[in-house]
């Protein structure tokens, strides 16, 4: 089985998708940190959240959470989990797409 492993996407969905399309693989392992590129904002976070939702529902893709993802999944309950780049507006947008069960 051929695995493709991608870490630290940080809102660079177009680049990640080009790599995924270009590299043959049987299974895709995404190692988290989907969110928070310091040059991106709410619109990019929304695009990333929609893509992550699709990846989560694909049988040949495994998604792990990184510390930046945990900021949006649990940062509201524990402020110690917030990472640099976290923004409340992005959190609202991301959690409008990703449900509690997705986290």
KOLVO-300091 format. One record per atom (N, C-alpha, C): residue number from 1; residue in three letters; atom name; x negated, y negated, z. Coordinates in pm, whole numbers, plus 32768, in hexadecimal, padded with zeros to 4 digits. Layout:
residues N
REC   num   residuo   atomo   east   north     up
REC   NUM       ALA      CA      X       Y      Z
...
This chain:
residues 103
REC   num   residuo   atomo   east   north     up
REC     1       UNK       N   7FAB    8075   8000
REC     1       UNK      CA   8000    8000   8000
REC     1       UNK       C   7FA6    7F84   8000
REC     2       UNK       N   7FC7    7F26   7FAC
REC     2       UNK      CA   7F7A    7EAB   7FA1
REC     2       UNK       C   7FC2    7E3A   7FED
REC     3       UNK       N   7F7D    7E00   804E
REC     3       UNK      CA   7FB3    7D94   809F
REC     3       UNK       C   7F7A    7D0F   8073
REC     4       UNK       N   7FCD    7CA9   8076
REC     4       UNK      CA   7FA1    7C20   8065
REC     4       UNK       C   7FB9    7BDB   80EA
REC     5       UNK       N   7F53    7B9C   8121
REC     5       UNK      CA   7F5B    7B5C   81A5
REC     5       UNK       C   7F40    7AC7   8194
REC     6       UNK       N   7FA1    7A76   81BF
REC     6       UNK      CA   7F93    79E4   81B7
REC     6       UNK       C   7FA6    79A6   8242
REC     7       UNK       N   7F41    7960   8273
REC     7       UNK      CA   7F50    7918   82F2
REC     7       UNK       C   7F64    7882   82D9
REC     8       UNK       N   7F95    783D   833D
REC     8       UNK      CA   7F92    77AB   8343
REC     8       UNK       C   7FC4    7763   82C6
REC     9       UNK       N   8041    7775   82A7
REC     9       UNK      CA   807A    7734   8230
REC     9       UNK       C   808D    769D   8247
REC    10       UNK       N   80B5    7675   82BD
REC    10       UNK      CA   80C4    75E7   82E2
REC    10       UNK       C   8108    7593   8276
REC    11       UNK       N   8182    75BA   8252
REC    11       UNK      CA   81D7    7570   81F3
REC    11       UNK       C   81A4    7571   8163
REC    12       UNK       N   813F    75BF   8144
REC    12       UNK      CA   810D    75C6   80BA
REC    12       UNK       C   814D    763D   8072
REC    13       UNK       N   81D2    7636   8068
REC    13       UNK      CA   8223    76A2   8030
REC    13       UNK       C   8202    76BB   7F9D
REC    14       UNK       N   81F2    7653   7F4F
REC    14       UNK      CA   81D6    7666   7EC0
REC    14       UNK       C   8153    76B0   7EAA
REC    15       UNK       N   80ED    768D   7EF7
REC    15       UNK      CA   806C    76D2   7EEB
REC    15       UNK       C   807B    7763   7F17
REC    16       UNK       N   80C0    777A   7F85
REC    16       UNK      CA   80D4    7804   7FB5
REC    16       UNK       C   811F    7857   7F4D
REC    17       UNK       N   8187    781F   7F12
REC    17       UNK      CA   81D3    786A   7EAD
REC    17       UNK       C   8181    7887   7E30
REC    18       UNK       N   8129    782C   7E0A
REC    18       UNK      CA   80D1    7847   7D96
REC    18       UNK       C   8073    78BC   7DB4
REC    19       UNK       N   803D    78BF   7E2C
REC    19       UNK      CA   7FE6    792E   7E53
REC    19       UNK       C   8034    79B1   7E54
REC    20       UNK       N   80AA    79AF   7E8E
REC    20       UNK      CA   80FF    7A26   7E97
REC    20       UNK       C   8121    7A5B   7E0C
REC    21       UNK       N   8140    7A02   7DB0
REC    21       UNK      CA   8162    7A2B   7D27
REC    21       UNK       C   80E8    7A5E   7CDC
REC    22       UNK       N   8074    7A25   7CF8
REC    22       UNK      CA   7FFA    7A46   7CAE
REC    22       UNK       C   7FB9    7AC9   7CDC
REC    23       UNK       N   7FC0    7AE5   7D5D
REC    23       UNK      CA   7F79    7B59   7D95
REC    23       UNK       C   7FD7    7BD1   7DA2
REC    24       UNK       N   7FB7    7C3E   7D5D
REC    24       UNK      CA   800B    7CB6   7D69
REC    24       UNK       C   8006    7CEE   7DF7
REC    25       UNK       N   8079    7D17   7E29
REC    25       UNK      CA   807F    7D50   7EB1
REC    25       UNK       C   80FE    7DA2   7EC2
REC    26       UNK       N   80F8    7DFD   7F23
REC    26       UNK      CA   816D    7E4D   7F47
REC    26       UNK       C   81B3    7E12   7FC1
REC    27       UNK       N   8165    7DD4   8018
REC    27       UNK      CA   819D    7D98   8092
REC    27       UNK       C   8157    7D13   80AC
REC    28       UNK       N   81A4    7CB3   80DB
REC    28       UNK      CA   8171    7C2E   80FA
REC    28       UNK       C   8177    7C19   8191
REC    29       UNK       N   8105    7BF4   81CB
REC    29       UNK      CA   80FE    7BD3   8258
REC    29       UNK       C   80E0    7B3E   8264
REC    30       UNK       N   813F    7AF4   829C
REC    30       UNK      CA   8130    7A64   82B1
REC    30       UNK       C   8113    7A50   8346
REC    31       UNK       N   80A0    7A14   8362
REC    31       UNK      CA   806D    7A11   83EB
REC    31       UNK       C   808F    7991   8438
REC    32       UNK       N   80F9    7950   8411
REC    32       UNK      CA   812B    78E0   8461
REC    32       UNK       C   80ED    785A   8442
REC    33       UNK       N   8110    77FA   8496
REC    33       UNK      CA   80F2    776D   8480
REC    33       UNK       C   8129    7741   83F9
REC    34       UNK       N   81AA    7757   83EA
REC    34       UNK      CA   81F0    772E   8370
REC    34       UNK       C   8200    7696   836B
REC    35       UNK       N   820C    7657   83DF
REC    35       UNK      CA   822D    75C8   83E6
REC    35       UNK       C   81B6    7573   8410
REC    36       UNK       N   81C8    74EE   8402
REC    36       UNK      CA   816D    7486   8433
REC    36       UNK       C   80EC    7478   83E2
REC    37       UNK       N   80FB    7433   8375
REC    37       UNK      CA   8089    73FE   832B
REC    37       UNK       C   8090    7368   8349
REC    38       UNK       N   8026    732D   8374
REC    38       UNK      CA   802B    72A3   83A4
REC    38       UNK       C   804E    723D   8338
REC    39       UNK       N   8055    7266   82BA
REC    39       UNK      CA   807D    720B   824F
REC    39       UNK       C   810C    7224   8220
REC    40       UNK       N   8155    727C   8263
REC    40       UNK      CA   81DC    729C   8238
REC    40       UNK       C   8241    726C   829F
REC    41       UNK       N   82C0    726F   8277
REC    41       UNK      CA   832A    723F   82D0
REC    41       UNK       C   83A3    729A   82D1
REC    42       UNK       N   8414    725F   82EC
REC    42       UNK      CA   8491    72A9   82FE
REC    42       UNK       C   84BA    72F5   8280
REC    43       UNK       N   84AC    72B7   820C
REC    43       UNK      CA   84D3    72FA   818F
REC    43       UNK       C   847F    7378   8178
REC    44       UNK       N   83FE    736E   8191
REC    44       UNK      CA   83A6    73E3   8181
REC    44       UNK       C   83C9    744F   81E7
REC    45       UNK       N   83E7    7425   8261
REC    45       UNK      CA   840D    7486   82C9
REC    45       UNK       C   848D    74CF   82A1
REC    46       UNK       N   84EB    7487   8265
REC    46       UNK      CA   8568    74C6   8236
REC    46       UNK       C   854C    752B   81C9
REC    47       UNK       N   84F6    7507   8169
REC    47       UNK      CA   84D2    7564   80FD
REC    47       UNK       C   848D    75E0   8136
REC    48       UNK       N   8433    75CB   8195
REC    48       UNK      CA   83ED    763B   81D3
REC    48       UNK       C   844E    7695   821D
REC    49       UNK       N   84AA    765A   8267
REC    49       UNK      CA   850C    76AA   82B3
REC    49       UNK       C   8562    7700   8255
REC    50       UNK       N   858B    76C8   81E5
REC    50       UNK      CA   85DB    7717   8184
REC    50       UNK       C   8588    778B   814D
REC    51       UNK       N   8509    7772   8130
REC    51       UNK      CA   84B3    77DD   80FC
REC    51       UNK       C   849B    7848   8166
REC    52       UNK       N   8481    781E   81E0
REC    52       UNK      CA   846C    787E   824E
REC    52       UNK       C   84E8    78D5   8260
REC    53       UNK       N   855C    7899   8259
REC    53       UNK      CA   85DB    78E4   8266
REC    53       UNK       C   85E2    7951   81FA
REC    54       UNK       N   85BC    7930   817F
REC    54       UNK      CA   85BB    7995   8114
REC    54       UNK       C   8556    7A03   8132
REC    55       UNK       N   84DF    79DC   815F
REC    55       UNK      CA   8479    7A40   817F
REC    55       UNK       C   84A7    7A9D   81EE
REC    56       UNK       N   84EA    7A65   8252
REC    56       UNK      CA   851A    7AB7   82C2
REC    56       UNK       C   857D    7B22   8296
REC    57       UNK       N   85C5    7B08   822B
REC    57       UNK      CA   862A    7B66   81FB
REC    57       UNK       C   85F8    7BC1   818C
REC    58       UNK       N   8576    7BC4   8175
REC    58       UNK      CA   853D    7C18   810D
REC    58       UNK       C   8500    7C96   814D
REC    59       UNK       N   8521    7D0C   8118
REC    59       UNK      CA   84F3    7D88   8158
REC    59       UNK       C   845C    7DA0   814E
REC    60       UNK       N   8418    7D64   80F1
REC    60       UNK      CA   8389    7D7D   80E0
REC    60       UNK       C   8332    7D0A   8114
REC    61       UNK       N   836C    7CBB   816F
REC    61       UNK      CA   8323    7C49   81A7
REC    61       UNK       C   832E    7C4E   8240
REC    62       UNK       N   82BD    7C3D   8281
REC    62       UNK      CA   82B9    7C32   8312
REC    62       UNK       C   828B    7BA5   8335
REC    63       UNK       N   82D8    7B61   8389
REC    63       UNK      CA   82B7    7AD9   83B4
REC    63       UNK       C   8294    7ADA   8448
REC    64       UNK       N   821F    7AA8   8469
REC    64       UNK      CA   81F6    7A94   84F3
REC    64       UNK       C   8201    79FF   8513
REC    65       UNK       N   8211    79DF   8591
REC    65       UNK      CA   8219    7953   85BA
REC    65       UNK       C   8190    7921   85E5
REC    66       UNK       N   8174    78A5   85C0
REC    66       UNK      CA   80FD    7861   85F1
REC    66       UNK       C   8123    77FA   865A
REC    67       UNK       N   80BF    77BC   8696
REC    67       UNK      CA   80DC    775B   86FF
REC    67       UNK       C   812D    76E4   86CC
REC    68       UNK       N   811A    76BA   864F
REC    68       UNK      CA   8169    764B   861A
REC    68       UNK       C   81FB    7674   8607
REC    69       UNK       N   8213    76F0   85E6
REC    69       UNK      CA   829D    7721   85D7
REC    69       UNK       C   82E2    7727   865F
REC    70       UNK       N   8297    7751   86C4
REC    70       UNK      CA   82D1    7759   874A
REC    70       UNK       C   82FB    76D1   877E
REC    71       UNK       N   82B9    7667   8750
REC    71       UNK      CA   82E3    75E0   8776
REC    71       UNK       C   8374    75C7   8752
REC    72       UNK       N   839C    75F9   86DF
REC    72       UNK      CA   8424    75E2   86AE
REC    72       UNK       C   8486    764B   86E0
REC    73       UNK       N   8456    76C3   86FA
REC    73       UNK      CA   84AE    772D   872C
REC    73       UNK       C   84CD    7720   87C0
REC    74       UNK       N   8467    76F8   8810
REC    74       UNK      CA   8478    76F5   88A1
REC    74       UNK       C   844B    7672   88E2
REC    75       UNK       N   8418    7615   8894
REC    75       UNK      CA   83E6    7598   88CC
REC    75       UNK       C   844E    7548   8918
REC    76       UNK       N   84CB    7556   88F1
REC    76       UNK      CA   8536    7510   8938
REC    76       UNK       C   8549    7542   89C5
REC    77       UNK       N   8529    75C2   89DD
REC    77       UNK      CA   8538    75FA   8A63
REC    77       UNK       C   84B9    75EB   8AB7
REC    78       UNK       N   8445    75E6   8A75
REC    78       UNK      CA   83C7    75DD   8ABD
REC    78       UNK       C   836A    757D   8A73
REC    79       UNK       N   8360    7504   8AA2
REC    79       UNK      CA   8312    749C   8A5F
REC    79       UNK       C   827D    74BF   8A55
REC    80       UNK       N   824F    751F   8AA5
REC    80       UNK      CA   81C1    7548   8A9D
REC    80       UNK       C   81A4    7591   8A1B
REC    81       UNK       N   820A    75BE   89D5
REC    81       UNK      CA   81F8    7606   8957
REC    81       UNK       C   81EB    75A8   88DE
REC    82       UNK       N   81FC    7527   88F2
REC    82       UNK      CA   81F6    74C9   8882
REC    82       UNK       C   8167    74B9   8851
REC    83       UNK       N   8157    74BB   87CD
REC    83       UNK      CA   80D5    74AD   878D
REC    83       UNK       C   80C9    7424   874B
REC    84       UNK       N   804E    73FA   872D
REC    84       UNK      CA   803F    737F   86DE
REC    84       UNK       C   808A    738D   865A
REC    85       UNK       N   80CD    7324   8633
REC    85       UNK      CA   811D    7326   85B9
REC    85       UNK       C   81B0    7339   85D4
REC    86       UNK       N   81D4    7366   864D
REC    86       UNK      CA   8260    737B   866F
REC    86       UNK       C   82AB    72F7   866A
REC    87       UNK       N   8323    72FB   862F
REC    87       UNK      CA   837C    7288   862D
REC    87       UNK       C   840A    72B8   8647
REC    88       UNK       N   8452    7271   869B
REC    88       UNK      CA   84DC    7296   86BB
REC    88       UNK       C   8533    729C   863F
REC    89       UNK       N   851F    723E   85E1
REC    89       UNK      CA   8570    723E   8566
REC    89       UNK       C   8557    72BC   8514
REC    90       UNK       N   84DB    72E9   850F
REC    90       UNK      CA   84BD    7367   84C8
REC    90       UNK       C   84FD    73DC   850F
REC    91       UNK       N   84FC    73DA   8593
REC    91       UNK      CA   8538    7446   85E1
REC    91       UNK       C   85CD    7454   85C2
REC    92       UNK       N   8613    73E4   85BD
REC    92       UNK      CA   86A2    73E6   859D
REC    92       UNK       C   86B9    7422   8513
REC    93       UNK       N   8668    73F9   84B3
REC    93       UNK      CA   8675    7429   8429
REC    93       UNK       C   8656    74BE   8420
REC    94       UNK       N   85E8    74E7   845C
REC    94       UNK      CA   85BE    7574   8457
REC    94       UNK       C   8625    75CD   8499
REC    95       UNK       N   8656    75A3   850F
REC    95       UNK      CA   86B7    75F6   8557
REC    95       UNK       C   8742    75EF   851B
REC    96       UNK       N   8758    7595   84BD
REC    96       UNK      CA   87D3    7596   846F
REC    96       UNK       C   87D4    7606   8408
REC    97       UNK       N   875D    7638   83E6
REC    97       UNK      CA   8750    76A5   8386
REC    97       UNK       C   8733    772A   83CC
REC    98       UNK       N   86D8    7729   8428
REC    98       UNK      CA   86B2    77A4   846E
REC    98       UNK       C   8706    77B5   84EC
REC    99       UNK       N   874B    7825   84F3
REC    99       UNK      CA   87A1    7842   8565
REC    99       UNK       C   874E    787C   85D8
REC   100       UNK       N   878A    7880   864D
REC   100       UNK      CA   8747    78B8   86C2
REC   100       UNK       C   8713    7944   86A7
REC   101       UNK       N   875E    7995   8661
REC   101       UNK      CA   8732    7A1F   8644
REC   101       UNK       C   86BB    7A22   85E4
REC   102       UNK       N   86A9    79BA   8594
REC   102       UNK      CA   8636    79B3   853B
REC   102       UNK       C   85B4    79A2   858A
REC   103       UNK       N   85BC    7956   85F7
REC   103       UNK      CA   8544    7941   8648
REC   103       UNK       C   8520    79C1   8690
